[in-house]
Amino acid sequence: MNLNVTSLLSRLTLEHDDKLSSLLSASATESKKSGDPLAVRFKPGIREYVTQASAKMGISASEFINILIEGVIRETLSPFQTRATHVVERFQLLMDAHDLKITEVAMLLYPWNIGLSVLESRERTMDYLTAPLLSEMARWFNVNKSWLMAESSSPAVAPGNIPDWHNLALQISNKIKDISLTDLPQIVLIRDMLAPSVDNHSYETLVGVSLITVKLRNGVPLRIAEYLGEQITYGGHEQLFNDFMAYCGVLEKKGLANIITCTTDVSNLLVLSLGKALPIMMLDKILYQHDLRHWKREEVNLMRSPDKQLSPEWLKEIENML
């Protein structure tokens, strides 16, 4: 039999017995530092990946490997139990990603009778995370409901390409009219840092658009991020993109939104595009990096003096949107 992930995990299920089961059960309560060292030979690339990835997360390589291996084994042998565990872990990740303290979570969820005494117990919290509550939370935080219910691995719904920059402007206008907003919305325009500037209208230049808002839910301000999609600024999109940039300029001039322009690795744009990370976590990573690079003056000039950039017809459409 060829050794690969599929064949190895299938054999793991076949070879599982009472002795292995008892060892796995015991590991749940064992200290991470209580075991004897085990020498493992890694491929050079994997060893370096483990070293760098664990360092970025602020944990040891040993802890990184332990968590991954134990998680894969449990998911293979006890998928139903693991799914229940994923639900509470993803709930906790969602709260942490949005910087919510336990008292704020209790206030947010008080209509479901979830107080501090429930949140302090992992087991009791799992009992209260019902499908209707998870659906409501997915709507509040603009995340993938299936992910929150541990039915999908993607935290966000992939938005895909922006088909029409004018329609995107209408979509954003409808979102920022929400009366529950408590702070000025932020529109984040992201470009691949290695691509030509947007004013060149190159087929290599991909621009992603995100919206960050702060909404009041049950007395708790929630900072919500949503990735709205991406599109090149070439191939028939030139004028529509210019119109969208001018629209952003109008929003900023009227004090209806803050516009942030930045560049990032194309890998970060891909993660946002595929919905592989919570948008708030990826956007915070991009916006709060120590070497954040903004767009050049020539690029943001498309937003300056929007009245001069706009056709009378598009200007009228913008006024109707707002």
ZAMI-646298 format. One record per residue: x, y, z of N, C-alpha, C in turn. Coordinates in pm, whole numbers, plus 50000, padded with zeros to 5 digits. Each point is the difference from the previous one (the first is absolute). Last residue first. Example, Ala and Ser with C-alpha at 12.3 -4.5 7.8 and 13.67 -1.06 7.14 Angstrom:
BEGIN
512854977550708500825011950006499235010950073/500294942849993499115011950000500905012050000/
//
This chain:
BEGIN
472915577049856500285004950134498825007350061/499894981749555500404989150091500105004750143/499195031549653498794991950027500324988650096/503555026949850499145007850089498744992150035/502874981249683500604999750133499135007450099/498795001349548499764986950057500544998950141/500905039049756498594999750040499654986550062/504265005149819499895008350120498565000050051/500894978949591500484991950113499925007950131/498825022849603499074988750020500414991750122/502765036349849498785004850067499034988550031/505174988349984499045004649900498755004650074/504955000750236498724993349977499245005749881/504265015750198500214986849940498704993849950/500325041850239500645001849870500144986749926/498245001350442499075007249912500585001749859/502564980950364499114990849926499045007149905/504475010750268499155008249914499054991449918/503184967750196500045014350032499195007849897/500834952549977498955003450097499955014850030/503254981049708498724996349940498845003350094/504555004250131499505011949930498664997149933/502754967050219498925005850079499475012749938/503624977849786498884990750010498825006350075/504165023049955499344999249869498764991050005/502835003450382499175012049982499244999549867/501274953050217500735012149959499035011649977/498834960450356500095002349856500785012949972/501194974150452498805005749940500215001949850/502174965750397500275009049887498685004649939/502164977950494498855002049913500315010449891/502704975450368500465006449877498865001949900/499344979850433500905011350031500465007349875/495154975850052501394995849981500915012150012/495054998650026500845003050116501414994549987/496534994449660499975014250037500955003550114/499494954249838500485008849893500145014450050/498194967750294501394996349970500585009649896/495485004050097500825005450109501474996749979/496964981549698500095014549980500825006650111/499114953550030500915002949889500165015049979/496944985550331501364996150037500995003449889/495375007249929500505009550100501444996850038/497614970749700500435012649940500605009850101/500314946650046499035010250041500475013549946/501544958849716500265005650133498885009750035/500094976749583500724990350082500365005350139/497625016049560499284998950128500674990750098/501365015649543499494986450017499244998150130/502025042249891499164996449887499354986450017/503195015650318498745007550009499044995749890/504284981949983499324994950120498655006950017/502835015849662499434987049963499244994050118/502425039850063498815002649918499314986949963/504074996950223498975005050091498715003149926/503784987149750499494988650077498925004350098/502475031649745498914994349923499414987850073/502275040350276500404988349921498784994549926/499555051050108500324988250078500494988949908/498385057850061500484988849918500344988450092/496395045750026501204993150047500394989149901/496255043750152500644992949889501284993650051/495035021350202501374995650029500534992649877/495775036250160500544991449895501464997050033/495205015250281501455001549985500494990349895/494895023350044500874988350016501465004449996/496375031349983499184988150016500834987350019/500935050049906500154995050136499174987750028/500725025949579498765002450074500084995250144/503654992949707499775014550001498765003650081/501054954349922500955006050094499765015050013/497414976449686499694995350135500905006850103/500915007849546498785007150042499654995950143/503574977249796500365013850030498825008250048/499294956449846500664999750132500415014150042/498274995749570498934997550099500594999850140/502995001449645499385013150019498874999250101/502004959949875500955008050079499445013950027/497534972249716499934995150138500955007950089/500065009049538498755004750059499894995750147/503614983749751500185014350026498755005850066/499724955949853500865001150118500235014650036/497634991349609499184996150116500815000950128/502205007649590499135011250036499144996850122/502934964949843500735012350031499085011350048/499194952449847499675004550136500585013850032/500684973349591498625004850005499585005050136/504424981749949499114991649920498545004250008/503135011650418500314999649857498924992149928/501065004550481499615013549956500205001549849/498694955350336501105007249936499485013549952/497904974450435499915000949854501255007149948/497134977250481501145006249935499795000249849/497054995450523500444994549872501175007849941/497755005450441498965001249898500424994849863/500894993750566500745001149875499004999149886/499545016350535499454992149890500855002349875/499695008550586500725001449873499394990749897/498715025650510499764989549901500765003049872/499395012250555500795004549885499994988649898/496515013850415500714989349931500715005849878/497635016250506500495004149868500834988849937/495814996450362501434997349982500435004649862/495404999850176500815009050082501494998249985/496854974849743499694997650141500905008150092/501685007449553499154988250018499814997550149/502095038949617499574997650138499034988350002/504275012549647498554999450021499704996950145/504085016849627499764997350143498505001050023/503364988249540498995008250068499954996450148/502954993249499500044998050146499005009750062/501284976449487499235009950075500064996450148/503004990449500499414995550127499265011550067/502474982849493499245010150074499404993750126/504304993049595498984994450086499355010850084/502964995249510499615008550113498884993050077/504264989649617498764995350062499715008550122/503275000649532499645006950124498634995650048/502274987549583500674993550113499535005650135/498705017049567499314987250021500614992550118/500115054649975500674988249947499174987450027/499765052550072498954991249946500614987649933/501985039450244500514994649873499004991049930/499365019850435499785010049896500564995549865/500534974350407498664998949941499765010049888/504954979350106499035008650069498685000349924/503084955949957500075014249962498925008150072/501664955950255499325003549874500205014749966/501454976650406500934998549888499395003849866/497565000450425501125009450010500994999149882/494584992050009501204991750006501225009249994/495515021250189500654996449875501194990950028/495095021450241501254992550014500534996249863/496345033750301500374996249863501394993950005/495745011250362501414996649986500254994949858/496345030850312500114992449876501484997949974/496865012250458501295000349931499924991349874/496235029150346500464987949929501375002349937/498185024550450500165002549857500514987249932/497054993950439501275006549967500085001649849/496344978350214500355009350108501325007349972/495524971549743501425003349998500305010550106/495604982349882500664994450118501495002950002/496945011849639499865009250114500684994750126/501154992849461499494992550115499985009250123/501805009149549498785006950045499414993850126/503794982749753500395010750092498815008750042/499454963049691500544995050126500305011350098/498525009449556498924993950079500494995350136/503185016849695499105010850045498874994550086/502934969749789500635006550114499095010950055/498584978449608500034990550111500575006450126/500145024449597498634999350052499934990850122/504095002149772499745012950066498605000250061/501164963349736500694999450129499785012950078/498414997549560499154992250092500644998850138/502535020749664498835008450033499094992750098/503744977349819500405009650104498845009250039/499844948749813499675013649955500335009650113/500964952850035499545000449860499825014249947/503354976450369499035010949996499525001349856/501844952650208500365012449931498875010250010/500094964050393500294999349857500355013549941/498764982950471499175009349923500234999349849/500274963150425500845006149897499165009249912/499104988950521499494996149868500815007349894/502054986650492499225010149927499524994349869/502504972550306499295009250091499125010349930/501514948449856500215013949959499205009550088/499924951050011501315004550048500275014649967/495214971050116500855005049892501315004750060/496494984050270499664992349880500855003949881/499525017850478500994989549977499644990849884/497825041550156499374987550042500914987949975/501365043249870499715001450143499364987350055/500805002549535501274999350075499745000450150/496375006149712500434986049997501324998250075/498255043749935499224992450099500464985550008/503005042949855499354988549940499284991750108/500705053150074500844988349979499164988649943/498975047850177500284998049857500994988749977/497895015850424501445001849975500394997949854/495384996450157500565011850065501435002749953/497854960449854499445012049935500605012650060/501074959150198500625000549867499535012449924/497994990750411501355005350018500745000949866/495724980150007499905014450030501385006350013/499774953449947499555006749877499935015050019/500924973450374501155000649912499665006749867/496504992450309500935010050051501205001449907/496804966449899499465013549980500955011050048/501334954250075500025003949858499395014049978/502114990650484499014993549915500085005249856/502795000550469500275004449862499114992449903/500204992050481499195011849966500205004749855/502444963050206498574996850006499135011549951/504725005550043499684991249886498504996949997/501695023550370499955008549881499624991849877/500784977550403498715006850001499855009149878/504134978050058498954990249975498635006649995/503805026250114500064995949860498854990649966/500055038350384500074985549986499954996349853/499655045050144501174995350075500184985049990/496215023049809501225002149921501264995250071/495754998550221500014990849886501325001049925/499235029550356500124986450055500024989549889/499295046349895501394996950035500164985750050/495735005849701500685009450089501414995450029/495474991749663501404996250014500715010850081/495284996949819500264995650139501424994750018/498095021749606500014985449997500334994150138/499955047449921498674995349958499904984849993/504255021750111499034998750110498604996049953/504485008249765499214987749989498954998650110/503055037849966499584997749862499004988549992/502115009650413499015010349967499434997749860/503524972250136498814997250081498895010049970/504165007149802499364988449939498724996550076/502705033450179499325004949879499294988649928/502674989750373498815007550045499205005449881/504114978249922498984990350039498745007050049/502945025349638500274994750133498844990950041/501785012449491498905000950094500394993650134/502275007249536500445006650125498875001850101/500124976249560499335013050006500235007250132/501854956949916500375007549880499395014050000/498824968650342501365005350017500415008849882/495854977549977499965010250104501385006550018/499684964149701499245011449948499955011350102/501914958850128500875007249906499315012449947/497494971150270501005007250079500945007949911/496864972549788499295010650072501005008350079/501614961849802499805010549900499225011750058/500704962150271501305006349971499855011349899/496234973550107500345008850111501345007049976/498624969149672498985010450013500385009850111/502624960749923500285010949907499005011550017/499354959850242501105007850056500315012049911/496854969349847499455007250115501075008850063/501384971749656499175010849947499395008250113/502424961150106500895011049960499205011849947/497734960250105500455006750123500875012049966/498674973449641498845006550058500385007750126/503374974249768499565012049928498835007150064/503844965250130498775004150069499435012549934/503914978049822499414989150076498685003550066/502555031849732499894987749922499214989350073/501085041150210499045002649893499764987649914/503274998850343498645000650057498965002049891/504545000849870499634986650048498575000050053/501875041249867499764991449883499534986250045/501295030650338498775004349932499654991149883/504084993350231498874995650082498685003849933/503925015049791499884985549991498814994950081/500995046850014499614995649866499774984949994/501625019250402498625004349975499524994849865/504544992250118499074992550086498555003249968/503455025049787499884986549945499004991850080/500985043250161499395001049867499734986149943/502485003750397498575002050024499245000749868/504694996749973499454987950060498495001250021/502515037349855499804990649891499374987150051/498975044350277501164991849967499664990849883/497645048550043500004987450072501224991949958/498335043249813500425001850137499934987450085/499155010049514498844998350087500365001750147/503355001949661499055010849971498784999550090/503174965150028500575012550054499055011749977/498954958249812499794999850145500535012850064/500744994049537498575001750028499735000450149/504454991549849499595013849974498525002350035/501834956150052500755009550083499485014249982/498274965749724499544998550137500665010250091/501544998049556498615005250006499484999550142/504174980749914500105014549999498615006450009/500234953249966500595004450126500065015250008/498594980649598498974998850102500535004750135/503054998449638498985010349977498914999850106/503444966250009500505013550032498955011049985/498394951250133500605005549879500465014250031/499774969250423499155006949904500775002949872/500184965450459500775005749890499035006049897/499854990050559499304998549872500835006849891/500124982450557500775005149885499264996949871/498235008350518499984990449891500735006249881/499405006850587500285005049865500014988649899/496914996450439501414999149965500215005249859/495865018150313500484988749921501495000549976/497205034050228500244988250083500624988549923/498345046149873501424998950028500364987350076/495525013649874500745000549875501504997850022/496124978450319500745012549981500794999449870/495394971550068501434999950029500625013749975/495374984649916500245006050133501485000650035/498404981749583499185012150016500285007050131/501894957249865500745011849955499235012950022/498164955950084500875004950107500715012849962/497354977749678499155005750105500855006050111/502194976249659499475012649947499155007150105/501614957050101501115009449995499535013849952/496944964449996500265004450137501155009950005/498974980249584498915008850043500245005450140/502894967449821500255013149940498945010150043/499374956250144501225005250060500315013949946/496364975549819499725005050135501235006350064/500145000849473499474989950092499825006150138/501265010449427499615005550130499384989050087/501524997249531500884994850104499615004950140/497645014349600499964985350004500794994450118/500045046949914498664995750043499944984850015/503915018349824499895004050141498654995550056/500874995049540500634989550080499885003150149/498505032749705499124988449989500554988350080/502595038949967498855002250088499014988449992/503794999249714500434999450139498825001550096/499365004649531500224986050038500394998750146/499405044049827498754992349992500194985650047/503805029049971499095003850109498744991449999/504064975849791499615013949986498995002950110/503134956449787499785007950119499685014449963/499134951449733500725012749998499665008050125/499914945349964499155012150000500885012550000/
//
